[in-house]
Amino acid sequence: MAVVAVTRERRAGETRVATTPEAVKKLLALGVSVTVETGAGISASTPDAEYAAAGARIGADLAATLADADILLKVRAPSDEEIALLKRGAIVVGLLNPHVEREVLEALAGACVDAYAMEFVPRTSRAQAMDALSSQANLAGYRAVIEAAEHYGRAMPMMMTAAGAIAPAKVFVMGAGVAGLQAIATARRLGAVVTATDVRPAAREQVESLGAKFVAVEDEEFKAAETAAGYAKPMSAAYQEKQAALVSDHIKKQDIVITTALIPGRAAPRLVSEEQVMSMKPGSVLVDLAVEQGGNIAGARPDKIVPVGGARIIGISNLAGRIPADASSLYARNLAAFAALLIKEGAVAPDQEDDILKSSLVTHGGDIIHPALQAV
């Protein structure tokens, strides 16, 4: 019988956990045993007793948890200590940040561990239940609006009072992917007047379906600005200049700006300049969801609130981690669905020809093998 292990996250500030009691039951149904390190779920409001009640064994410490582990499920990449305790041929699955954390991949390869990056799970119908990027981005988009509302010194909705009316906040969401669409929906639920922009033509219909107004320079380049996988393509300097002029005029009228633009494997595109931030009204708030990859907003800093003129730029590295119980719940379901591809009748037996496994395998046989990482 294979052993699936879940350890406490050792990355500073990481509050999520890679499994939940619900997911433990799904893993046990695959015929494996599950070991959860003591205290692994505390920050996500899940005590050891709930894991034990679901059928998991509680590991007294890290060494005990990993002693017989065939598969290690993680939120973030494992620490050096965790990698050192894994047996040769073990499997690690998690959000490995493969384009950035090259040294972790090298350590995993050096330990002869097969590592699967959840970031590389393809966006196909079959893999939908394993799409961790979407599940976490969805919560990040929601939380971005909550953070903005907390720092914004006024009410979000229109209010009619005996003393007079209060105008609704104007919210501009830049990037209408999963996080952006959830930000739009959340801002609308809070009563804000919402506008949004994206370089993908298909985004217009999605934005408008949520009751927001779409803002973009819709020329020929714009009409071809989407990859087959549904990601935004990098735009030309000429288009960026035209879009910047339109956005500049729009931003100065906004109370809250939320940026969500990311391109896999690349630094985040710069969407908002310092001059544009300076043009905003006193008390305005900007939230940069891409701050971990360099940021969409000039001046954004990870885990800092940066004052620029009368506005404030909020950069939070792990927004989904601000909702650890729900983020863990969704992510654990993603991992449980992925684990089902690795396990057959209680044994570790990945089908190396499976398109999902092939797309997400980053280290194998002592080497970093993913094509997207070969030129690094």
N, C-alpha and C positions, 0 to 999 in steps of 0.2 A: 504494500500500500504506500503510495507516494505521500510525502509530507509537504504541505503548503504552509509557509511561515509568513507572519506579518510582524514587523518590528516597530518600535517607537520611532517616529521621525526625529532625526538628529539635526536637521537643518534649522538654523536659528530662525525663529518666528513662524515655523510651520506648525499649524494647529490641526491639520487634517490627519486622518488615519486611512490606511489602505483597505480596511475591511470593516464591516459592521455585523452585528448579530444576524441580520437578515441575509447578508452575503455569505456569512459563515455557513448557514444552512444550505445555500446553493452550492457552495464548494463541497460540503460533505455529501451532497447528493451525487457528486461525480465519483464518489468512492474513495476519496482521499481523507487524510486526517489534517486538521488545522491547528497550528500552534500560534498563539498570539502573545507577544511579549507583555509582561505585566506593565500596566500603566499606559499602554499604547494608545488607548482611546480616551483618556481622561480629558484632554483638551477639546475633544469633540463630543463631550458629555456622554461617553459610553464607558462605564466602569467594567473592571474585569469580570464581575459577577454576571453581567449580561452576556459576555462572550462565552463564559463557562456554561450558562444556561442554554445557549444555542448549540453547545456541543464541542466548543473549542477547548484545547488544552492550554493552560496559561503557563508560559515560560517564565521561570523565576528571574532570569536575566538574559542578556543578549546571547551569550554563549549557549545557554540551554535552549533558547528559541531556535537558533540556527544549527544546532548539533546534527540533526538528521534532515535538514531542509533540502528538498529537491527543487522547490520553487519559492522564491522570495518575492512577495508583492510589496511595492513601495509607492508612496506618493512622489517624493523626490528621489534623486539618485542616491544610492547607498553610500555610506561613509567608508573611509579606508578601513576602519575597524570591522564593519560589516562584511566588506569584501574579503578581508583576511580570514574570516571565520567560515566562509562559504566553501563547500567541497567542490572539487573539479567536476565540471559537467553540470553544475547546478544552473538554474534559470532565474534571471531577474527580470521583472516586468515593472515599469513605472514611467513617470514623466521625467525622462533622463536629460532633457535640455541638450540634445546631442550636438547641435550646431555650436554651442558655447562651451559646454563642459567636456572638452576633448580629453582632459587628463583623467576623468572618471572612466570614460570609455576605454582608454589605454590600460587603466588598472583592471577593469573587468576582463578585457581581452587577455591581459597578462595572467590573470587567475584562471583562465580557461573556463569562463562563465559565458553562457549564452544570454545576451541581454536584448530585450525587446523594448523599444521606445514607443510609448503610447501616442506620442506626437506624430508618428509615421503611419498610424492606422489609416487606411485609405477611406476617403469619403464616398462609400458605396452603400447601397441599400442593405446589403448583408452585414456590413460592419457598423451600421448605425448604432446598435446597442453598445458598441465599444468606443464610441467617439468621445473620448475624455476631454479633448480640447473644447468641444461644443458644450458639454455638460458643465464644465468649469467656467467657460466664457459667459454662459447664460447667467450664472450667479454673479459673476464679476460685473456684468452690465447692470444688473439690479443694484448691487451694492454701490456702484459708482454714483448712482443717483441719490442713494441714501447719504453717502458721504458729502455730496454736493449740497444737499438740503440741510445737513447739519452745520456746514460752514457758511451757508448763505444766510445773511442776517435778516431776511424777510420771509414772508409766507410764500408758498408755492402756488396755491390756487387763488382764483379771484374770490374775494369775500365781500359780501354786501352787509354793511353794518349801519346802525343808526347814526354813527359818526361819519359815515361815508364809505365809499368803495375802495378796496385794495386791488390793484391790478395784478394779474397772474404773472408769474415768472416766465421769462423767455429762455428756453433751453435749446441749444444747438448741439446736435450729436454728429460727430464727424467719423464716418465709417459705419456702414449699416450691415455688418456681419451679425453673427449670433449675439455678441456682446452689445453691439449698437442697437439692434432691434429690441433687445430686452430693456436697454436704457430708455429707448423711446417709449415703450409700453409703460414702464414704471413712472417716467416723468409725466406721461399723460394721466396715469391713475392718480398722481398727486395733484393734478389740476393745472399743470404748466401748459403754455403754448409752445409746441415743439416743432422745430425744423431739423432737417438732417441732410447730409450729403454723403456721397460715395462715388467712386470712379467706375463702379459696375452698373451698367444700364438696368440690369434686372432688379436692382435695389429700389428703383423708383416705385414700382408697384408695391413692394413690401413695405416701404416707408409710408406710402399713402394709405395702405390697408390698416395701418395702426393709427391713422388720424393725424399724421404729421405732414408738413409741407416739404417737398424735395427741392434742394438747392444745388445746382450744378451747371457748368458750362457743357451743354449737350451737343458737341460737334462730332465729326467723324471719328476722331481718336477715341472719344468717350464711348461711342457705340461699339468699339472693338476692345474695350478695356477689361476683359475678363478671361481667365484661363479656362480650359476644359474642366478643371477640377473645382471651379467656382471661386478661385482666389482672384484678388485684384492684381492686375499687371502694373509694373512700374510705369509711370507716365513720363512723357517727354518734358523737357524744360519749358518748351513753348506752351504746352497745355497747363503745366503747373503755374506759369506766370498768369495766364488768363483766369484760372481757377482762384489763384491767390487774390487777384483784384476783386473778384466777385465775393469771395469769402471775407476779405478785409472790410468791405462795406457792410457785410452782414454781421460780422463779429462785434463791431462797435455798438450794435443795438441790443446785444444779448446780455443776459444776466448770468447764465451758466453755460459753459462749453465743456463737452465731454468728448475726448478723442479715443478712438479704439482701433486705429489702423495698424495692422501687422502684416508683414510679408515673411513667410517661412524661410528661415535661414539667412535673413538679411537684417540689417539695422532698421529700426522703425523709421518710416518716412516722416520728414518734418512737415507738419501741417500748419502750425501756428507759430508765427515769428514773434520776437520780442516786441516789435512795433505794434503788431496786432493786439498783443496782450495789453500793452500800454494804452491802447485806444479804448479799452473797455471802461465801463462806469465804475466808480468807487464801490466796493463791496461785491464786485463780480467774483465768480469762482470758476476755476478750470480744473478738471480732473483728467489726468493722463493715464489711461490704462496700459499704454505701451512703455511705461517708464523703465521697466526692466531691460528692454531692448534699445535703450538710447532715448526713448521718448518722442512723442509727436509734437510736443510743445517746447519751444526754446526756453531754457531755464528750469525745466522740470528736473527734480532730483529724487531718486528712490527714497521712499519713506520720509520725505520732507514736505513741509508746507512753505513754499517760496513766495514772498510778497514781491510783486512787480507793479509799480505804480500803485493804483488803488485796488488792484486785483490780487488774488492769491491762487497759486498753482499747487494742486494737491497731487503728489505722486506716491501711490501705495503699491508696493511690489506684489503683494499677494491678496488681491481683493476677495477672491473666493475663500481664502483662509479666514476672512472676517465673518464668514457664516460656516464655521467648521462642521457642525452637525449635518446640515443639508449638503454641503459640498462633499463630505465624506460619504454620505449615503449614495449620492449619484455616482461618484467616482468608484466606490466599491462595487456597484452594479456593473459599471464598465469593465472593471477588472475580472469580475466573476464570469462575465460573458466571454472575455478574452481567454481566461483560464480553461474554459470548456474546449477550446481548440488545442490546448496543450495536453489534455488528459483524456485517456481512453480506458474505460473500465478500471479506474483507480490507479493506473500507471501513467508515467510521463511518456507520451508518445506523440510529439508534434509532427504533423504532416508538413514536411519541408517544401512541398509543392503548393500548399495552401496560399492563396494570393494575399490574405491578410497577414499571415505569419511572415511570408517572404518580404512584404512591404515594410514590416516593422522590426525585423531582425537587424541589429546593428553590430553585434560581436558574435563570432562563432569560430571555434577551432583555434583560438588564440589570436585572432585577427579582428580588426574593424572592417566589416565587409559591406556596409551599406553604400550603394553607389553615390548617394548625395554627400557622403563624408569622405570620399576617396581623394578629392582635390584639396582637402584641408591641409 
